[in-house]
């Protein structure tokens, strides 16, 4: 919280007071309204509105946005993320919300390839953009004190440190993608609302933790791992996902009968064609995200390395100036 005390007296959004209460109250009222509308008039809701309102998804999204904007107001100018990082963070939040709390949620339960699109967004693309936004410090600065204390609780810190161990982070990132696609488990998750929520939350949380580890722009320390290991993580998880996508793409029989039982959204796309499309979606976009992640890490390494010669040059110039002073040359 460096600099927050000095800045809080000059920023337009005070850390406490009526404005906070009004913002939280408006968010709660909007959530209550969306819940009532989606429960009473689901068929009349527009495509961008919740089909099956989830209070936890709405609450997580609303608080992330409130704390982000509040953190920006409380941050000194040099501590605020660059504009492009802010855009990346907001796009990541918006995409994740869109696949979980709009009509797309209904569509993804009736076509396998749309379900795979949903998972790629909430495990790869959305968390990738959130991590690229590097907004953790900003969001933390915007949290109330009780939330800051909660994430600083030793059990939470230790748990995050464990799951962000490089090997375990890569294993969980790939393993969860595989796990929820085991046909029997996938079928059970799609018919059990509680297990379905666990599946979705595990994909989003794991994606955010992995990409925040891999895309951390800072040198080590304070980053947990070196640039080389971050590059290996981003690139290494690509190959198991290519294998899984190929297995599903070239399967000759229906692996996921749930979608026939619940009724396909597009009857003209049969089970095998739907499965082929889903396999390609699991194959190509995640591979592209790994390549982009590798480029992002290498670019961060380049920027870090370019700052070293500058420091050396400044030291050399100072030594040269001192030499001229004493020698007259």
N, C-alpha and C positions, 0 to 999 in steps of 0.2 A: 504493500500500500504506500510505496514511496511517493511523496509529493501530493497525496490526496488531501492531507490536512491543509496545506497551503493553497491548493486549488479550490477546495470546496467553498471558500468564502467568495470566490470570484466567478464561479461558473453559474449558468442560468438555472441549473437543476440542483437544488439543495439535497443533501443526503437524507433529510427527513422533512416532513411537513405535509401540507395539504396537497401539493402536486403529486407526491408519491401515492397518497391515499386515493386521489382521483384516478390515476393511471391504473392502479391495481383494481379499483372498483369498476372501471370501464371494461377492463379485460375480463373480470368475473361476470359482468352483465352480458357481454358479448358471448361468452362461453355458455351461459345459461340459456340465452336466446337460441344459439345454434343447437344445443341439446334438445330443447323443446321442439324446434322446427323439424329436426331430423327424426325425432320420435313420432311426432304427430303427422307430418306431411313429407315422408321420405320421397315419394314419387314426384312431388312438385318442386323439390329442391333443385337448383341449377347444378350443372356439372362441376362447378368449382366449390360447391358446398359439401359438407360432410354427408356421406351416405349412411354410415354407422358411426355416430359421434363417439370419440374416445376421449374422456376427460383427461387421461394421463398424457396423451399425445398433444392435446390442445394446451394443457398446463405447461408442459415442457417447452413447447414452441413459444407460447406467450411470455414465459419468464425469460427465456433466452433472449428474445427481442427486447424486452423491457430492460433487462440488465445490460444488454449490449449498448443501447442508446444512452442509458443512464451512465454507464462506464465511460462512454465517449465524452459526455458532458463533464465528468469528474476528472478526466485525464489531462495532464499537461500536454501541450501541442506535440512535443517530441516523443510522447509515449503513445500517441494514437496510431493505429494501423494506417498504412497508405490507402488511398482511395480504392485502388484495385483490389486490395485485400478485403476491404469492407464489402465491396460488391461480391467478391467470391464467397464470403461468409454468409451474406444474406441470400445469395442464390442457392447455396447448399441447404440452408434452413428451408427455403421455399420449395425446393425440389423434394426434399424429404417429406415435408408436410403434404405436398401435392399427391404423392403416391400412397399416403396413409390416411388422408382425411378429405378426399374428394371422391367423385364418382369413379375415378380410376380404381379405388379400393374394391368396388363392386366388380368392375371388369376383370381385375386380376384374380378374382375368385372363380371366374368362369372361362378363362383361357390360360393354358400353361405358358405360352410365350409372353403374355402380359404379366403373369405372376413372376416370370424370370426378369422381365423388365423392371418390375417393382423392386425385386431383391437387388438387382444390379445398381439401381438408383440409391437404395437405402443402405447398401453395404460398400459401394465403390464411389459413385459419382457424388452423391450428397456429402458423405463424410470427407471425401477428398477435398471438395470445395470449402467445407467448414475448416478443415485443417490448414488449407492454403490461406485462409483468412487470418490465421495466427491471432485470433481475437481472444484467446484465453485470459490474458491479463486484463483486457478491457472488460470482459464479462465479469471477471472476479471483482474488479474495482466497482462495478455497478451493483453487486450483490449486497443485500442487507447483512449486518454483522452475523446474525445467526446462521445464514447460509455459508458465509466465509468460514465460520468456525466448524461447520459440518464437513466441508471438504478438506479442512486442515486436521480433522480427527485422525489420530494415528492409524486406526484400522483402515480407513479409506485410503490414506497415503500408502500404506503397506500393500493393500490389495492392488492399487493401480501400478505400483512399482513391480509387483509380481507379474501381472498380466502383460506388462510392457517389457519384460525380459525378451530380448530379440528372438530367440528360438521359439519360446512359448507364444509370443505375439504372432509370429508367422504361422505357427501350428494352429492357433485358434482361428486366425483369419481364413485360412484354407479349410480347416477342419469343420467349422460351423457351416460353411457353404456346402460341403459334402454331406454333413450330418442331416441337415433339413431336407436333403434330396434323396435320402434313403427312402425307397417307395413306401414302405409300411409306415415310417415316421412321418413322411410328408402327408400321407392320407389322414393319419390321426390328427396332425396339426391343423389340417384344413377343415376338419369337422368339429374340433374342440376349440371353442372361443378362447379359453384360458391358455391352452398350448399355442394357439395361433398368435396371441399377444406376446407370449414368451419368445416365440420365433422371431417376430418382427423387432421386438426390443433388443434381443441378443444380436441381431444383424446390425442394427443402427449403432448400438454402443460399441460393439467390437470394431466396426468400421471406423468410428471416430477415434478410438484408442490407437488402432494400428496406424492410421494415416497421420495422426498427430505425432506419433513416434517417428515415422519414416520421413515426414516432410518438415520437421523442425528446422528452421533456417539458421539456427544458432550453432556456433562451434561447440565442441565438447571440452570441458563443461561450459555452460550449464546444461546443454543437451545431454540426454541419457547415453547416446551412442555416437560413434564417429560418423563422419560423412560416408566413408567407405562401407560401413555396415548398413547405414541407411539406404545407400544405393543398392546393396545386395538384397535387402529386405524388399524394396519396391519392385526390383526386377525378378527376384527369386520366386515370389508367390504367383507369377504369371504362368509358369509351366504346369503346376498341378491343376490350375483352372482351365488351361487349354485341354488337358487330358480329360477332365470331367465334361467339358463342352463337347468334345469329340465323341465320348461314349454315348451321351444323350443324343447327339445329332445323328449318329449312324446306327442307333438301335433300330432293330427291325420289328419290334413289337411294342405295344403300349405299356410304358412303365408306370404311368400315372392315371389309373382308371377313374380317379375322383372326378375329373373334368367331364367325363362322359356321364357319370352318375348325376352330377349337379346340373348338367345342361350347358352346352357350349354357347358362348355369345355369338360366334359365327359358325353356324352349322355347315357352311361350305368348306371349312377347314377341318379335316378329319384329325383323328388322334395322332397319326404318324406325322402328318404335315405340321401340326401344332407342336409336336415334340421336336421336330427338326428345326423349326423357327426358334424355339426356346433354347436348344443347344447352341445355335449360332449366336444368340444373344449372350449366352454364358461364355462363349468362346472369344468373340472379337472385342466387344467393349471393355471387359476387364483387362484383356491383354493391352489394349490401347492405354488404359489408365496406368498400368504398370510402366509402360514405356514413358508416358508423360511424367510419372512420378520420378523415374530415373533421371529424366532431363531436368526436372525441378531441383533434385538433390545436387546434381552435377553443377548446375548454375549457382546454387548457394555456395558450393565449394569454390567455384571460380571467383565469386565475389569476395569470399573470405580470403582467398590466396592473394587477390589483388590488393588487399589492404595491407598486407605484410611488407611488400617492397616500398610502399609509401612511407611507412613508419621508418624503414631502414634508410630511405633517401633523406628523410628529415634529420635523422641522426647523423648521417654522413655530411649533410650540409652544415650542421652545427659544428661538427668536428673540423670541417674545412674552413669555416669562418674563424674558428679559434686558432687554427694553424696560421692563417693569413695575418691574424692580429699579432701573433708572436714572432712570426718569421718575416713579415712584410711582403710575402709573395702571394 
